[in-house]
Amino acid sequence: MSEHPHRILVVDDDPTFRNVLEMRLQSWCYHVKVAADANRGQTLASSWDPDLVLSDVVMPEVSGMQLLERLRADRPDRPVLLLTAHGSVEMAVDAMKMGAVDFLTKPLNYRNLKAVLDEVLDSSTSMAPVAREADEEPEADSGQGKAAGTGKKAKMESAALALEEREDGFGPFVATSDAMGEFFDMLRSVADSEASVMITGESGTGKELAARTLHNLSPRADGPFVALNTAAIPSELMESELFGHEKGAFTGAGQQREGCFELADGGTLFLDEIGEMPAALQPKLLRVLDGSPFRRVGGKTEMSFDVRVLAATNRNPREAVEEGTLREDLFFRLNVLTLQLPPLRNRPGDVELLARHFASTLSEKHGGPERKFADEAMELMEKYGWPGNVRELRNVMERAVILAREGTIEPDHLPAYIREPDRAMEGSYRFPPDATAEEAEKELILQTLDATGNNKSETARRIGVSVRTIRNKLKAYGIDR
């Protein structure tokens, strides 16, 4: 397959953004056409019949929401993805209810955009892709779109998730190491329980994938799976995200909205990065987990739902309790059962297995011959510590597959920090002699991100701050990592 078969229509009134997005999509081998407004976009959609439409929300005369309504009326099965620089939870919910497949905010995180496109287009054409072990965490600047849309996507993803035991792994996981074998045994043993489960492990190890697998192995498999990354939601919106709100409950609450507990009724609610949940909200969550009814924000009616709660953190939860960021009683309530995902560096043999798996699937995605490995390249990868775990390995493999067009992945196709690990050693920071404290802080964060392969969670651990702090700092710097 030399070229990606899918056609994408971009509708945006900003010519600079439109052109940049067009070039980025073309670099991913999509067929792309662009329109400067909704009316032209609708005309192109009718004549060209794209497989997916990417549309801005705020445009003159006809908005993206109105265009969405028109496109859905014309062809209900065509996915529409909305983009905006003025995003809100309320707007995302409205978009999802009108039929948008997702809602992303500008400036775009292109890694996340690519993941969404792969998921939506593969699903819409029934291509049945291999489940990816790295799809654990959004790593986005804003998680509103995902949180609002997860309930609707979960059943589709669950149907594609094979749970058979194989020689090279279990279900969606690719692994043969003893450490992962023990994890699979634990996964099977706790699946039938209704008890809460705390899933721990470093960022990129596959905590959300483990939660989805637990759900699909459980008696609740036919119910919804709803995932919420608490680190990606602004603290002032978290209560509404969990419990919903009534119309007029606060500024911008234009209509009633269901929360994650309602969306997950009869199924499973996965709370990722639980240690990042606002302290003021933790007592209310604890009461709900203990069976107490709750009200939507601004509501008077008490409600309760049948939900199994799974939680995850990339930190040591007991340290979070000692630091006061996680209530001890909430920790004990969530930690009835524990699953710990081992880091990739503690999984002998799995690096080569995963690298060959990703090289095979990504070769098919990007075209050209199936990529093989030079011995020197594989040796470098097996020596590297992979602080970003499986997610980082997959990203490195995608880069290598794109560069190795002739079919063999050589050391030069790997990032410099893997080829020359001594330059990325922890603690080897460089600062200008006249740097201010603010400039030194910025350099510390950026250099640590470089050393960890842009792993925000590992960067936060090394520096000693929260993931939310890293995200906020990058946003203040105007840097999209």
QUIQUI-V413376 format. One record per residue. N is the residue number from 1. BURIAL is b if it has 24 or more other ideal C-beta (glycine too) atoms within 12 Angstrom, else e. D_FIRST is the distance of its C-alpha to the first C-alpha in Angstrom with 2 decimals. Layout:
n=N burial=BURIAL d_first=D_FIRST
n=N burial=BURIAL d_first=D_FIRST
This chain:
n=1 burial=e d_first=0.00
n=2 burial=e d_first=3.78
n=3 burial=e d_first=5.71
n=4 burial=b d_first=7.38
n=5 burial=e d_first=8.80
n=6 burial=b d_first=12.23
n=7 burial=b d_first=15.31
n=8 burial=b d_first=18.11
n=9 burial=b d_first=21.66
n=10 burial=b d_first=23.94
n=11 burial=b d_first=27.68
n=12 burial=b d_first=30.10
n=13 burial=b d_first=33.35
n=14 burial=b d_first=33.11
n=15 burial=e d_first=31.57
n=16 burial=e d_first=31.06
n=17 burial=b d_first=29.26
n=18 burial=b d_first=27.26
n=19 burial=e d_first=26.07
n=20 burial=e d_first=25.32
n=21 burial=b d_first=23.28
n=22 burial=b d_first=21.37
n=23 burial=e d_first=20.54
n=24 burial=b d_first=19.61
n=25 burial=b d_first=17.19
n=26 burial=e d_first=15.62
n=27 burial=e d_first=15.36
n=28 burial=b d_first=13.23
n=29 burial=b d_first=10.84
n=30 burial=b d_first=12.56
n=31 burial=e d_first=14.18
n=32 burial=b d_first=17.84
n=33 burial=b d_first=21.26
n=34 burial=b d_first=24.60
n=35 burial=b d_first=28.08
n=36 burial=b d_first=31.35
n=37 burial=b d_first=33.10
n=38 burial=b d_first=32.83
n=39 burial=e d_first=34.07
n=40 burial=b d_first=31.45
n=41 burial=b d_first=28.81
n=42 burial=b d_first=30.06
n=43 burial=e d_first=30.04
n=44 burial=b d_first=26.45
n=45 burial=b d_first=25.42
n=46 burial=e d_first=27.21
n=47 burial=e d_first=25.87
n=48 burial=b d_first=22.22
n=49 burial=e d_first=21.73
n=50 burial=b d_first=19.52
n=51 burial=b d_first=17.95
n=52 burial=b d_first=20.04
n=53 burial=b d_first=23.05
n=54 burial=b d_first=24.22
n=55 burial=b d_first=27.92
n=56 burial=b d_first=30.89
n=57 burial=b d_first=33.95
n=58 burial=b d_first=36.82
n=59 burial=b d_first=36.69
n=60 burial=e d_first=39.61
n=61 burial=e d_first=40.79
n=62 burial=b d_first=38.09
n=63 burial=b d_first=36.81
n=64 burial=b d_first=33.43
n=65 burial=b d_first=35.12
n=66 burial=b d_first=36.34
n=67 burial=b d_first=32.94
n=68 burial=b d_first=31.52
n=69 burial=b d_first=34.23
n=70 burial=b d_first=33.50
n=71 burial=b d_first=29.75
n=72 burial=b d_first=30.42
n=73 burial=e d_first=32.95
n=74 burial=e d_first=30.60
n=75 burial=e d_first=27.60
n=76 burial=e d_first=28.45
n=77 burial=e d_first=25.07
n=78 burial=b d_first=23.27
n=79 burial=b d_first=23.22
n=80 burial=b d_first=25.35
n=81 burial=b d_first=25.59
n=82 burial=b d_first=28.83
n=83 burial=b d_first=29.61
n=84 burial=b d_first=33.12
n=85 burial=e d_first=35.38
n=86 burial=e d_first=38.20
n=87 burial=b d_first=36.90
n=88 burial=b d_first=39.20
n=89 burial=b d_first=39.06
n=90 burial=b d_first=40.78
n=91 burial=b d_first=38.26
n=92 burial=b d_first=35.34
n=93 burial=b d_first=37.08
n=94 burial=b d_first=37.76
n=95 burial=b d_first=34.13
n=96 burial=b d_first=33.03
n=97 burial=b d_first=35.77
n=98 burial=b d_first=34.65
n=99 burial=b d_first=31.13
n=100 burial=b d_first=29.16
n=101 burial=b d_first=26.53
n=102 burial=b d_first=27.56
n=103 burial=b d_first=29.83
n=104 burial=b d_first=29.29
n=105 burial=b d_first=31.86
n=106 burial=b d_first=31.80
n=107 burial=b d_first=31.50
n=108 burial=b d_first=28.01
n=109 burial=b d_first=26.84
n=110 burial=b d_first=23.23
n=111 burial=b d_first=22.28
n=112 burial=b d_first=23.64
n=113 burial=b d_first=22.05
n=114 burial=b d_first=18.55
n=115 burial=b d_first=19.53
n=116 burial=b d_first=20.92
n=117 burial=b d_first=17.94
n=118 burial=b d_first=15.66
n=119 burial=b d_first=18.44
n=120 burial=b d_first=19.33
n=121 burial=b d_first=16.06
n=122 burial=b d_first=14.78
n=123 burial=b d_first=18.29
n=124 burial=b d_first=18.59
n=125 burial=e d_first=15.68
n=126 burial=e d_first=16.88
n=127 burial=e d_first=13.78
n=128 burial=e d_first=16.41
n=129 burial=b d_first=15.14
n=130 burial=b d_first=17.17
n=131 burial=b d_first=20.25
n=132 burial=b d_first=20.56
n=133 burial=b d_first=23.87
n=134 burial=b d_first=24.01
n=135 burial=b d_first=24.27
n=136 burial=b d_first=28.02
n=137 burial=b d_first=29.42
n=138 burial=b d_first=28.61
n=139 burial=b d_first=29.86
n=140 burial=b d_first=30.40
n=141 burial=b d_first=33.40
n=142 burial=b d_first=34.13
n=143 burial=b d_first=33.47
n=144 burial=b d_first=34.99
n=145 burial=b d_first=31.87
n=146 burial=b d_first=30.60
n=147 burial=b d_first=34.08
n=148 burial=b d_first=34.66
n=149 burial=b d_first=31.43
n=150 burial=b d_first=31.02
n=151 burial=b d_first=33.18
n=152 burial=b d_first=31.09
n=153 burial=b d_first=27.75
n=154 burial=b d_first=29.22
n=155 burial=b d_first=29.40
n=156 burial=b d_first=25.77
n=157 burial=b d_first=24.80
n=158 burial=b d_first=27.45
n=159 burial=e d_first=26.10
n=160 burial=b d_first=22.72
n=161 burial=b d_first=24.59
n=162 burial=e d_first=25.08
n=163 burial=b d_first=28.42
n=164 burial=e d_first=28.51
n=165 burial=e d_first=29.72
n=166 burial=e d_first=27.37
n=167 burial=e d_first=27.91
n=168 burial=b d_first=25.78
n=169 burial=b d_first=27.27
n=170 burial=b d_first=28.55
n=171 burial=b d_first=26.80
n=172 burial=b d_first=24.38
n=173 burial=b d_first=25.91
n=174 burial=b d_first=24.55
n=175 burial=b d_first=27.75
n=176 burial=b d_first=30.17
n=177 burial=b d_first=32.92
n=178 burial=e d_first=36.42
n=179 burial=b d_first=36.55
n=180 burial=b d_first=33.67
n=181 burial=e d_first=35.13
n=182 burial=e d_first=38.31
n=183 burial=b d_first=36.50
n=184 burial=b d_first=34.84
n=185 burial=e d_first=38.35
n=186 burial=b d_first=39.75
n=187 burial=b d_first=36.98
n=188 burial=e d_first=37.83
n=189 burial=e d_first=41.55
n=190 burial=b d_first=41.70
n=191 burial=b d_first=39.26
n=192 burial=e d_first=41.97
n=193 burial=e d_first=44.43
n=194 burial=e d_first=45.19
n=195 burial=e d_first=46.24
n=196 burial=b d_first=44.67
n=197 burial=b d_first=42.39
n=198 burial=b d_first=41.99
n=199 burial=b d_first=38.68
n=200 burial=b d_first=39.02
n=201 burial=b d_first=36.79
n=202 burial=b d_first=35.51
n=203 burial=b d_first=32.97
n=204 burial=b d_first=29.40
n=205 burial=b d_first=30.48
n=206 burial=b d_first=29.29
n=207 burial=b d_first=32.47
n=208 burial=b d_first=31.02
n=209 burial=b d_first=28.63
n=210 burial=b d_first=31.80
n=211 burial=b d_first=33.61
n=212 burial=b d_first=30.97
n=213 burial=b d_first=31.08
n=214 burial=b d_first=34.87
n=215 burial=b d_first=34.78
n=216 burial=b d_first=32.54
n=217 burial=b d_first=34.81
n=218 burial=b d_first=37.90
n=219 burial=e d_first=39.92
n=220 burial=b d_first=38.70
n=221 burial=b d_first=35.06
n=222 burial=e d_first=35.46
n=223 burial=b d_first=36.81
n=224 burial=b d_first=35.11
n=225 burial=b d_first=33.85
n=226 burial=b d_first=34.70
n=227 burial=b d_first=33.96
n=228 burial=b d_first=35.98
n=229 burial=b d_first=35.67
n=230 burial=b d_first=39.30
n=231 burial=b d_first=38.71
n=232 burial=b d_first=36.55
n=233 burial=b d_first=39.14
n=234 burial=b d_first=42.16
n=235 burial=e d_first=45.28
n=236 burial=e d_first=47.04
n=237 burial=b d_first=44.35
n=238 burial=b d_first=43.98
n=239 burial=b d_first=46.77
n=240 burial=b d_first=45.36
n=241 burial=b d_first=41.88
n=242 burial=b d_first=43.41
n=243 burial=b d_first=46.14
n=244 burial=b d_first=45.38
n=245 burial=b d_first=47.86
n=246 burial=e d_first=50.05
n=247 burial=e d_first=50.07
n=248 burial=e d_first=52.12
n=249 burial=b d_first=52.15
n=250 burial=e d_first=51.33
n=251 burial=e d_first=50.40
n=252 burial=e d_first=47.12
n=253 burial=b d_first=47.31
n=254 burial=e d_first=47.12
n=255 burial=e d_first=46.64
n=256 burial=e d_first=46.77
n=257 burial=b d_first=43.83
n=258 burial=b d_first=43.00
n=259 burial=b d_first=42.54
n=260 burial=b d_first=40.31
n=261 burial=b d_first=43.00
n=262 burial=b d_first=43.12
n=263 burial=b d_first=39.35
n=264 burial=b d_first=39.26
n=265 burial=b d_first=42.20
n=266 burial=b d_first=41.82
n=267 burial=b d_first=38.94
n=268 burial=b d_first=38.23
n=269 burial=b d_first=38.60
n=270 burial=b d_first=36.98
n=271 burial=b d_first=38.75
n=272 burial=b d_first=36.83
n=273 burial=b d_first=38.82
n=274 burial=b d_first=42.06
n=275 burial=b d_first=44.11
n=276 burial=b d_first=43.18
n=277 burial=b d_first=44.77
n=278 burial=b d_first=47.77
n=279 burial=e d_first=50.98
n=280 burial=e d_first=52.80
n=281 burial=b d_first=50.36
n=282 burial=b d_first=50.35
n=283 burial=e d_first=53.71
n=284 burial=b d_first=52.53
n=285 burial=b d_first=49.36
n=286 burial=b d_first=51.58
n=287 burial=e d_first=53.88
n=288 burial=b d_first=51.05
n=289 burial=b d_first=49.70
n=290 burial=e d_first=53.24
n=291 burial=e d_first=53.25
n=292 burial=e d_first=55.00
n=293 burial=e d_first=54.01
n=294 burial=b d_first=52.75
n=295 burial=b d_first=52.79
n=296 burial=b d_first=50.21
n=297 burial=b d_first=51.01
n=298 burial=e d_first=53.87
n=299 burial=b d_first=54.26
n=300 burial=e d_first=57.28
n=301 burial=e d_first=55.86
n=302 burial=e d_first=55.23
n=303 burial=e d_first=52.07
n=304 burial=e d_first=50.63
n=305 burial=b d_first=47.40
n=306 burial=e d_first=46.15
n=307 burial=b d_first=43.56
n=308 burial=b d_first=42.65
n=309 burial=b d_first=42.11
n=310 burial=b d_first=39.91
n=311 burial=b d_first=40.18
n=312 burial=b d_first=38.51
n=313 burial=b d_first=39.39
n=314 burial=b d_first=38.15
n=315 burial=b d_first=41.81
n=316 burial=e d_first=44.59
n=317 burial=b d_first=46.03
n=318 burial=e d_first=49.54
n=319 burial=e d_first=49.38
n=320 burial=b d_first=48.40
n=321 burial=b d_first=51.46
n=322 burial=e d_first=53.69
n=323 burial=e d_first=52.50
n=324 burial=e d_first=53.26
n=325 burial=b d_first=49.79
n=326 burial=b d_first=49.44
n=327 burial=b d_first=52.45
n=328 burial=e d_first=53.61
n=329 burial=e d_first=54.30
n=330 burial=b d_first=50.82
n=331 burial=b d_first=49.30
n=332 burial=e d_first=51.34
n=333 burial=b d_first=50.42
n=334 burial=b d_first=46.68
n=335 burial=b d_first=46.96
n=336 burial=e d_first=48.26
n=337 burial=b d_first=45.40
n=338 burial=b d_first=43.34
n=339 burial=b d_first=39.87
n=340 burial=b d_first=38.98
n=341 burial=b d_first=35.47
n=342 burial=b d_first=35.72
n=343 burial=b d_first=34.16
n=344 burial=b d_first=31.31
n=345 burial=b d_first=33.78
n=346 burial=b d_first=35.85
n=347 burial=b d_first=33.12
n=348 burial=e d_first=33.23
n=349 burial=e d_first=30.12
n=350 burial=b d_first=27.94
n=351 burial=b d_first=26.59
n=352 burial=b d_first=24.87
n=353 burial=b d_first=23.75
n=354 burial=b d_first=22.28
n=355 burial=b d_first=20.73
n=356 burial=b d_first=18.86
n=357 burial=b d_first=17.90
n=358 burial=b d_first=16.59
n=359 burial=b d_first=14.83
n=360 burial=b d_first=12.94
n=361 burial=b d_first=12.11
n=362 burial=b d_first=11.43
n=363 burial=b d_first=9.12
n=364 burial=e d_first=6.78
n=365 burial=b d_first=7.84
n=366 burial=b d_first=7.73
n=367 burial=e d_first=4.84
n=368 burial=b d_first=6.67
n=369 burial=e d_first=8.97
n=370 burial=b d_first=10.66
n=371 burial=b d_first=13.52
n=372 burial=e d_first=17.03
n=373 burial=b d_first=20.35
n=374 burial=e d_first=23.22
n=375 burial=e d_first=26.43
n=376 burial=e d_first=27.96
n=377 burial=b d_first=25.20
n=378 burial=b d_first=25.55
n=379 burial=e d_first=29.33
n=380 burial=b d_first=29.30
n=381 burial=b d_first=27.39
n=382 burial=b d_first=29.76
n=383 burial=e d_first=32.74
n=384 burial=b d_first=31.72
n=385 burial=b d_first=33.45
n=386 burial=b d_first=30.66
n=387 burial=b d_first=33.01
n=388 burial=b d_first=30.19
n=389 burial=b d_first=29.26
n=390 burial=b d_first=25.96
n=391 burial=b d_first=24.97
n=392 burial=b d_first=25.54
n=393 burial=b d_first=23.66
n=394 burial=b d_first=20.51
n=395 burial=b d_first=20.87
n=396 burial=b d_first=21.48
n=397 burial=b d_first=18.41
n=398 burial=b d_first=16.17
n=399 burial=b d_first=18.02
n=400 burial=b d_first=17.72
n=401 burial=b d_first=13.97
n=402 burial=b d_first=13.65
n=403 burial=b d_first=16.40
n=404 burial=b d_first=15.49
n=405 burial=e d_first=12.81
n=406 burial=e d_first=14.35
n=407 burial=e d_first=13.82
n=408 burial=b d_first=17.36
n=409 burial=b d_first=18.82
n=410 burial=b d_first=22.25
n=411 burial=b d_first=25.24
n=412 burial=e d_first=24.70
n=413 burial=b d_first=21.48
n=414 burial=b d_first=23.70
n=415 burial=b d_first=26.08
n=416 burial=e d_first=29.54
n=417 burial=b d_first=31.30
n=418 burial=b d_first=29.62
n=419 burial=e d_first=30.21
n=420 burial=e d_first=33.77
n=421 burial=e d_first=34.91
n=422 burial=e d_first=38.54
n=423 burial=e d_first=37.94
n=424 burial=b d_first=36.77
n=425 burial=e d_first=39.66
n=426 burial=e d_first=41.35
n=427 burial=e d_first=44.46
n=428 burial=e d_first=43.60
n=429 burial=b d_first=43.94
n=430 burial=e d_first=44.90
n=431 burial=e d_first=47.01
n=432 burial=e d_first=48.74
n=433 burial=e d_first=52.48
n=434 burial=e d_first=53.50
n=435 burial=e d_first=50.91
n=436 burial=e d_first=52.28
n=437 burial=e d_first=51.79
n=438 burial=e d_first=49.20
n=439 burial=e d_first=47.27
n=440 burial=e d_first=47.50
n=441 burial=e d_first=46.20
n=442 burial=b d_first=43.17
n=443 burial=e d_first=42.50
n=444 burial=b d_first=42.98
n=445 burial=b d_first=40.36
n=446 burial=b d_first=37.77
n=447 burial=b d_first=38.35
n=448 burial=b d_first=38.18
n=449 burial=b d_first=34.87
n=450 burial=b d_first=33.60
n=451 burial=b d_first=35.04
n=452 burial=b d_first=33.41
n=453 burial=b d_first=29.92
n=454 burial=b d_first=30.73
n=455 burial=b d_first=31.87
n=456 burial=b d_first=34.50
n=457 burial=b d_first=36.07
n=458 burial=b d_first=36.61
n=459 burial=b d_first=37.90
n=460 burial=b d_first=40.33
n=461 burial=b d_first=41.51
n=462 burial=b d_first=42.20
n=463 burial=b d_first=44.03
n=464 burial=e d_first=45.85
n=465 burial=b d_first=44.94
n=466 burial=b d_first=42.98
n=467 burial=b d_first=39.30
n=468 burial=b d_first=40.57
n=469 burial=e d_first=42.59
n=470 burial=b d_first=39.59
n=471 burial=b d_first=37.66
n=472 burial=e d_first=40.76
n=473 burial=b d_first=41.35
n=474 burial=b d_first=37.85
n=475 burial=e d_first=38.25
n=476 burial=e d_first=41.65
n=477 burial=e d_first=40.22
n=478 burial=e d_first=37.58
n=479 burial=e d_first=34.84
n=480 burial=e d_first=31.53
n=481 burial=b d_first=30.35
